[in-house]
Amino acid sequence: MDPEMVTRTIQLIIAPVVMIPSCSILGSGLLAHYSALGERLRRMVRERVELDHETASGSISGLLEYINSQLLALFHRHQLVRTSLVGVLIAIVFFIADMFTIALSVISNSPGLSSAVLIVFLAGVASLLLGSLFAVFDVTLSHSIFAQETRHVISMDRSTAGKS
């Protein structure tokens, strides 16, 4: 292999190499978000169990139902972020595999492997796209959940003010 071919091969490998840190940065943010949601979910479950033990009379059943609905919504968001994170991590695997495919393609000079380079790269991009879409779904759902919580608290304020 001559030096020009080695240089060209390295340049070909650079595209997936640039994608890996990009995915890693996105993945780190998603992992932090995933952990925060998991911790919030655990705290709400603990709060729900404590409330369940404190009340045998059922006087706060409305609050328990509200917490149950919030738990389900939070669990759904946790699943969305997990799916998003998995998509990004799979994209990293595809980009690393693409680097090897490029190297094998150059070494073997096989036309079939040249097509595989593009296919593996596009699979990585598609996986990154799916991961990003699930992150968008989470952000959208997050806003609607917070809006619901805000409306619930405001309605509680109004009902409490009317009783005094």
Phi, psi and chi 1 to 4 in degrees:
 res  aa     phi    psi   chi1   chi2   chi3   chi4
   1 MET       -  127.7 -156.3 -176.7  -58.5      -
   2 ASP   -83.6  161.3   64.2  -12.0      -      -
   3 PRO   -58.3  -34.2  -22.7   29.7      -      -
   4 GLU   -64.6  -40.4 -177.4 -178.2  -37.8      -
   5 MET   -68.2  -38.2 -170.1  161.9 -160.6      -
   6 VAL   -62.5  -45.0  170.4      -      -      -
   7 THR   -61.6  -43.5  -56.9      -      -      -
   8 ARG   -64.3  -39.7 -161.7  167.5   44.4  111.0
   9 THR   -63.2  -43.9  -57.5      -      -      -
  10 ILE   -62.1  -41.1  -69.5  171.2      -      -
  11 GLN   -63.4  -37.6  -71.2  173.0  -16.2      -
  12 LEU   -65.6  -36.5  -71.1  171.5      -      -
  13 ILE   -73.5  -20.1  -68.8  174.6      -      -
  14 ILE   -62.2  -38.2  -63.6 -120.4      -      -
  15 ALA   -56.7  -52.4      -      -      -      -
  16 PRO   -67.9  -28.0   -1.8    1.0      -      -
  17 VAL   -64.7  -36.6  167.8      -      -      -
  18 VAL   -69.7  -33.1  169.9      -      -      -
  19 MET   -69.9  -30.4  -63.7  -59.7  -71.2      -
  20 ILE   -63.4  -50.1  -68.0  169.5      -      -
  21 PRO   -63.1  -34.7  -17.2   24.9      -      -
  22 SER   -60.9  -45.6  -58.4      -      -      -
  23 CYS   -66.0  -36.8  -70.0      -      -      -
  24 SER   -64.7  -41.5  -63.7      -      -      -
  25 ILE   -63.2  -47.9  -68.3  167.1      -      -
  26 LEU   -61.1  -43.7  179.4   60.0      -      -
  27 GLY   -62.3  -37.8      -      -      -      -
  28 SER   -63.3  -43.4  -66.2      -      -      -
  29 GLY   -63.8  -42.0      -      -      -      -
  30 LEU   -65.9  -38.5  -73.1  169.8      -      -
  31 LEU   -64.6  -40.8 -172.2   57.0      -      -
  32 ALA   -63.4  -42.6      -      -      -      -
  33 HIS   -64.2  -43.2 -174.7   56.2      -      -
  34 TYR   -59.8  -44.3 -177.1   72.9      -      -
  35 SER   -65.5  -42.3  -63.6      -      -      -
  36 ALA   -63.3  -42.2      -      -      -      -
  37 LEU   -64.0  -41.3  -79.1  171.5      -      -
  38 GLY   -62.0  -42.0      -      -      -      -
  39 GLU   -66.4  -41.5 -173.0   55.8   36.8      -
  40 ARG   -63.9  -38.5 -177.0  173.0  173.3 -153.2
  41 LEU   -63.0  -44.5 -171.1   56.7      -      -
  42 ARG   -61.7  -42.9  -76.7 -173.5 -160.2   94.7
  43 ARG   -63.4  -41.1  -80.5 -171.8  -52.9 -137.3
  44 MET   -67.2  -38.1  -76.0 -171.4   73.8      -
  45 VAL   -63.1  -44.6  165.9      -      -      -
  46 ARG   -61.0  -43.5 -165.9  173.7  -41.3  120.8
  47 GLU   -62.0  -41.6  178.9 -176.8  -18.1      -
  48 ARG   -62.9  -43.9  168.9   65.7  171.8   86.8
  49 VAL   -66.0  -41.4  168.5      -      -      -
  50 GLU   -63.3  -42.2  -72.9  171.3    2.5      -
  51 LEU   -64.7  -37.8  -79.9  172.5      -      -
  52 ASP   -62.7  -39.7 -153.9   24.3      -      -
  53 HIS   -73.6  -32.5  -73.0  -65.7      -      -
  54 GLU   -73.8  -29.6  -73.5  176.7   12.0      -
  55 THR  -115.5  114.9  174.7      -      -      -
  56 ALA  -102.1  -18.2      -      -      -      -
  57 SER   -80.1  -19.8   65.1      -      -      -
  58 GLY    82.0   13.9      -      -      -      -
  59 SER   -69.4  -19.8   60.9      -      -      -
  60 ILE  -115.9   32.6   58.3  170.0      -      -
  61 SER   -61.4  -31.8   64.1      -      -      -
  62 GLY   -62.9  -39.4      -      -      -      -
  63 LEU   -67.4  -40.2  177.6   60.4      -      -
  64 LEU   -64.1  -40.7  -67.9  177.6      -      -
  65 GLU   -63.7  -40.3  -71.9  174.5   23.0      -
  66 TYR   -63.3  -44.9  177.1   71.7      -      -
  67 ILE   -62.6  -41.7  -70.4  174.1      -      -
  68 ASN   -58.5  -44.0  -73.4  -16.8      -      -
  69 SER   -66.1  -38.4   71.5      -      -      -
  70 GLN   -66.4  -38.0  -70.4  -61.9  -52.6      -
  71 LEU   -61.7  -44.0  -79.0  170.7      -      -
  72 LEU   -63.8  -41.4  -70.2  173.1      -      -
  73 ALA   -66.0  -41.7      -      -      -      -
  74 LEU   -66.2  -39.4 -166.6   56.6      -      -
  75 PHE   -64.0  -39.5 -177.8   70.4      -      -
  76 HIS   -62.9  -42.9 -178.5   63.4      -      -
  77 ARG   -62.8  -40.1  -74.9 -170.3   57.0 -148.5
  78 HIS   -59.8  -41.6 -164.7 -101.7      -      -
  79 GLN   -64.7  -40.4  -71.4  175.8  -42.8      -
  80 LEU   -62.5  -44.5  -75.1  173.9      -      -
  81 VAL   -67.2  -38.8  174.4      -      -      -
  82 ARG   -60.2  -45.1  179.9 -152.5   58.8 -151.1
  83 THR   -64.2  -40.4  -55.4      -      -      -
  84 SER   -61.8  -45.6  178.9      -      -      -
  85 LEU   -63.3  -41.7 -176.1   57.4      -      -
  86 VAL   -61.9  -41.9  166.0      -      -      -
  87 GLY   -60.3  -42.5      -      -      -      -
  88 VAL   -68.0  -41.6  170.1      -      -      -
  89 LEU   -66.5  -38.0  -66.2  174.6      -      -
  90 ILE   -65.5  -36.8  -71.5  172.9      -      -
  91 ALA   -59.5  -41.6      -      -      -      -
  92 ILE   -59.8  -43.3  -69.3  172.7      -      -
  93 VAL   -60.6  -43.6  170.0      -      -      -
  94 PHE   -62.6  -41.1  -83.5  120.7      -      -
  95 PHE   -67.2  -37.4  -67.6  134.1      -      -
  96 ILE   -66.7  -43.6  -68.4  170.6      -      -
  97 ALA   -61.5  -35.9      -      -      -      -
  98 ASP   -64.2  -37.2 -164.7   45.7      -      -
  99 MET   -60.7  -43.7  -68.1  164.4   44.5      -
 100 PHE   -66.4  -38.8  -75.7  109.0      -      -
 101 THR   -64.0  -40.3  -51.5      -      -      -
 102 ILE   -61.4  -47.1  -69.8  168.7      -      -
 103 ALA   -61.9  -44.4      -      -      -      -
 104 LEU   -64.0  -37.2  -72.5  173.1      -      -
 105 SER   -63.9  -41.4  172.0      -      -      -
 106 VAL   -70.8  -42.0  169.4      -      -      -
 107 ILE   -65.3  -44.5  -69.7  169.8      -      -
 108 SER   -86.1  -17.2   70.8      -      -      -
 109 ASN    54.7   39.6 -158.3   16.3      -      -
 110 SER   -96.7  127.9  168.1      -      -      -
 111 PRO   -63.6  -32.5   -8.1   14.1      -      -
 112 GLY   -64.5  -38.2      -      -      -      -
 113 LEU   -70.4  -29.0  -80.9  177.0      -      -
 114 SER   -62.9  -40.1  -63.6      -      -      -
 115 SER   -68.0  -36.3  -61.6      -      -      -
 116 ALA   -63.3  -33.2      -      -      -      -
 117 VAL   -57.6  -48.8  167.7      -      -      -
 118 LEU   -66.5  -41.7 -179.1   60.1      -      -
 119 ILE   -63.2  -44.8  -68.9  169.1      -      -
 120 VAL   -66.2  -41.2  172.8      -      -      -
 121 PHE   -61.9  -45.8 -174.7   79.8      -      -
 122 LEU   -65.5  -32.5  -70.2  176.3      -      -
 123 ALA   -63.4  -39.2      -      -      -      -
 124 GLY   -64.3  -43.5      -      -      -      -
 125 VAL   -63.9  -41.7  171.9      -      -      -
 126 ALA   -63.4  -41.5      -      -      -      -
 127 SER   -64.3  -41.1 -178.3      -      -      -
 128 LEU   -63.7  -39.7 -178.7   58.6      -      -
 129 LEU   -62.2  -46.3  174.1   64.8      -      -
 130 LEU   -62.2  -43.2  -73.9  173.5      -      -
 131 GLY   -59.9  -41.5      -      -      -      -
 132 SER   -66.4  -39.3  -61.1      -      -      -
 133 LEU   -63.1  -41.0  -73.6  173.7      -      -
 134 PHE   -65.7  -33.3  -84.0   97.5      -      -
 135 ALA   -65.2  -39.3      -      -      -      -
 136 VAL   -63.0  -43.0  167.6      -      -      -
 137 PHE   -59.7  -41.0  -65.1  148.3      -      -
 138 ASP   -63.3  -44.7  171.0   58.9      -      -
 139 VAL   -63.2  -41.7  169.3      -      -      -
 140 THR   -63.9  -46.1  -56.2      -      -      -
 141 LEU   -64.3  -38.7 -176.0   60.7      -      -
 142 SER   -57.3  -45.5  169.7      -      -      -
 143 HIS   -62.6  -44.2  175.5   74.6      -      -
 144 SER   -66.3  -33.9   65.6      -      -      -
 145 ILE   -67.4  -44.7  -70.3  170.4      -      -
 146 PHE   -65.6  -35.5  -71.3  128.3      -      -
 147 ALA   -64.4  -40.9      -      -      -      -
 148 GLN   -64.2  -43.6  176.9 -170.5    1.9      -
 149 GLU   -61.2  -43.2  -74.5  178.6    6.7      -
 150 THR   -62.8  -45.8  -56.6      -      -      -
 151 ARG   -62.1  -39.1  -75.2 -169.1  -65.9  -85.3
 152 HIS   -63.5  -45.7  178.3   75.8      -      -
 153 VAL   -65.6  -40.8  168.8      -      -      -
 154 ILE   -64.3  -40.7  -70.5  170.7      -      -
 155 SER   -67.2  -33.4   71.2      -      -      -
 156 MET   -66.0  -39.4  -73.7  173.9   38.7      -
 157 ASP   -61.3  -43.9 -115.8    5.9      -      -
 158 ARG   -67.1  -41.2  -72.5 -177.9 -174.7  152.5
 159 SER   -69.2  -33.1   65.2      -      -      -
 160 THR   -71.6  -38.4  -54.6      -      -      -
 161 ALA   -66.6  -33.3      -      -      -      -
 162 GLY   -72.0  -23.6      -      -      -      -
 163 LYS   -84.2  -17.3  -68.5 -179.4 -178.4  177.0
 164 SER   -87.4      -    4.9      -      -      -
